[in-house]
Amino acid sequence: MPFLLVAALAAGLSAAFPSHGPTLATEDTMYASVPEVLVSAPRVTLAEILDRVARGEARRESLMTDQSFLITLRVVRDAATPGRAPELMSETVMRVYKKKPDKVRTQVLRRYEAKPKKSGASVSVRLRPGMDEEIVNFAFRPEARREFRYRILGRDLLGDHLIYRIGFEPRSLLDPTMPKGTVWIDTNDFVIVRQEVAFDRSPAPPILKSVDRMVIERGNAGGYWVLKRVLLRAQATLPLPKLGRSFDITMRFDEISINSGLADSLFTAGGSASQ
């Protein structure tokens, strides 16, 4: 019995360490329970969740007319190579301005190259002028329904936010560039706030042996869900001059401003109008 064990331990400790005051024992046999409640309301179906996500993503995009942010692109070689220390190969910091329907401008603020004089593989980023962030919702756009299968993996309550975890996978295995993955959907706005992507086969077999991990995260900036971080870890088929056998590519988005009223002249007066 638990209380006999507690009493014996208390007696033993009392004999080993005499006390001039009372000895208190901790009661460990108490418990509490609440009655089960049968919920009869129907759960939201998977099809309805997909419809709501499509509408939520479209609404998110429609509410934004312009954006400005800092983007930091970092490349680390030998990120997961046994016996090799990770090494920062390049870091580029850019200020980006975007405005509907088709305006985008980038300004390079800082660029670091560990080996600028040596030739080899390099990494660049191409920014689109739209606000749709297709890298996040590519599998949940209405036109993608015929290409993917979906299933509900779970529901999580975080504070006052109900989060759905939805898995997706390609219907056809013929195209190695088609990924599978999991998204986290915030049902307050029905937008995707996190995505983990995986590939069963390499999307670029001659160069890449595998893509081990790809994580995409959004953050809330002034009430708008926007990109905050992208992480990709891959292994090369053969060691690449600047990237090694394994490498990480990360993008971080900071100093995000939405709907600040960017002037059209900002996209024509100097600087790069596109990249």
N, C-alpha and C positions, 0 to 999 in steps of 0.2 A: 504494500500500500504506500502511496507517495508520502502521506503525512507521517508514517512511521520512519521512512527514510530521512525526512527532514528533521524529525525529533532526534534520531540517532546522530546525525551530523551535528546538530546543535549541542547535544550532550558531549560529544567528543571534543568539539571546539571549546566548549565551556571548561572542560577539564584541562585542556592544554593551555588555555589562556584564561585564567581566573578573572572574573569581573566582579566589581563591587556594586554594579547596578543590575537592573532587570535584563533578561535575555529575550529578544524578540525573534520569533520564527516567521518565515514568509509562507503564506498560504498559497499552494500551487494547484489546488483542486477546483477552484472556481472557474466557471466558464459562462459565456453568454451567447445567445443565439436569437435570430429573428425569424419569424415565420416566412415561408416561401410565398411569393405572390405570382399568380398566374396572369401573364400578360396576353390578352386576346387580340390586341391590335396587330394587323398584318405588318410584316417587315417589308422594307423597301426592296423591290426586286433588283436583280443585277441589271436588267435592261433599263430600269428607271434610273439607277445610279449612273449608267453610261450616258443617258440622255441629259441628266442634270449636270454632269461634268462638262459635256459639250456646251451646254448653255452657260455654265459658270465661266469656262475658259473664254468663250466669246464675249461675255459681259466684261470680264477683266480687261480684255484687249480694247473693247470699245470705250472704256472709261479713261484711257490714256491717250493724250495727243502728242506729248513730247517727253523725253527722258534725257538726263545727263548723269554720268557716273564715271568712277575710276575703275579700270579693269587692270588687274595684275596677272600676268601670264608667267608661270614659272615652269622650267623643265629641269628635272633631277634625274641624273643617270645612275644606273646600278642601284635603283631604289629597292629592289628585292633580290639582288644577286648574292648568294651565299659567299661569305668571305670578303666581300667588297663593301667599302663604306660609301653611302650615298654622296653624290657630289652635285652641287648646283651648277648647271651648265649655262643657263640663261634666265634672265628676268627682264620683262618689259612692262612698263607702267604707262598706260594711255588714258587720256581724258576722252570720253566719247559723248557725242551729242546726237540725238535721234529725234526726228519729227515726222509725223504723218504728212503725206502718204509715202514719201520716197526719199526723205532726206536723212543722211548720216554723215557725220564728220568725226575724224579721230585726230588727236594730237599726241604724239609720242613725247612723254615727259622724261622718261629715263629708260636706258637700255644697257644691260650688262651681258657680256659674253665671256665665258671662262676661257675659250680658245678662239678668239675672233679671226686669227690668221689661218686657221686650218679649215680645209674644206670638209664637208660632211653633211649629214642630215640636219635640217633645221625645222623649227615649228613656227607656224604663223597662225593667226586667227582672222577669219573673215566675218565681218559683222553685217547683218542684214538690217534694212531700215525699219522693218515692221516691228510691232509690239507683241506678236503672237507667241514668241518663244517656242517654236516648233520642237526644239531639242527636248522640251519637257513633255509636251502633249501629243507627240507624233502618233502614238498608238491609240489615242483617245479622241482623235478627230473623227467626225462622222464618216468621212470617206475611208477611214482605216478599218472600219468594222469588218469588212470582208477579208481582211488580211490577218486578223488576230483573233485568238480565243481569250476569254476572260473568265476569272472566277474570284469569288470573295474569299480572302484569306483570313480576315479577322476584323474586329471592331475594337477600338481603344478609346477610352474616355480620358482626355488630358485637360484637367480644369473644366472649363465650360465648352470644350471643343470635342466633338465626336469625330474620330478619325477612322475612315475606312481604309483597309489595306486590300488592294486589288492586284492580282497577278495577271500577267498577259504573256502570251507566247504566239509565235507565228503559226498560221494554219499549214503553211507549206515549209518543208525542210530543204527545198531546192536552192534557196538563196541564202548563202552564209552571212550576208550583211544584215539579215533580219534578226533583231535581238529579241530576247525575252526579258522579263523583269517584274518588278513590283513598284507600285506607286502608293503614296500616302495621300489621301484626299481629305481635306478639311471641309466638313459638311456645313460649316457656317457660311461659306461662300461657294462650296463645291468646286474648288480649284485644287490642282495638284501641288503639294508643298514639298514633296521629296520623291525621288525616283532612283531605283537601283537597277542597272541594266547589266545583262550578262549575254555572252555569245557561246553557243555550243561549239562552234567552229570559228576559226580566225576569219574576220571580215576582209583581211588583206594577206592571203597566204604567202605570196612571194617574200613579203617583208616581215610581217608579224606572225609569230608563233601562236600567240593567244592574247586576248584582252581579258585580264584577270578580274578587273573591277572597274565599274563606272558609276559614279554617284553624282546626282544633280540635286541641288537644294535651292529652294526659294526662301526668301525672307519677306517680312511685311515692312514696307517703307511708306509711312504716312497713309496707311490703309490700303495700299496696293501690294499685291503679291508679285515679286520680281525676282529674277535670278540673283543668287548670293554666292554660290560656289559650285564648281564643276571639278571633279577629280577623275582622272583616267589612269589606270595602271596597266601596262602592257609588257609583253616579252617579245623580243625580236628573234627571228629565225637564226640570224647570225649577228654577232656583235656589230653595232653600228658605230661609225667613227665618233659621233658626238653624243650618242644616246646609250651606248653600251648594250648589254644583253637584255636589261630590263630598265624601264624608265617610268616616271610619273609626270603627267602633265596636269597642272592645276590652274584654274582661273578663279579669281576672287573679285567680287564686285563691291565697291565701297562708295561712300559719299553720293548716295543715290537721291536724285531729285526728280519728282514727277509733276508734269503739268505746270512748269514754271514760266511758260510763255516765251519759249525760245524764238528769237526773231529769225526770219528767213535769211537776213543778211549774214548771220553767223555761218551759214553753209556756203557762202560765196566769197567772203572776204578773207583770203589767205587760208593756209592750212590745207589739209587733204579732205576733199569732199566725200571720199569713199575709200574703203579698204577691203 
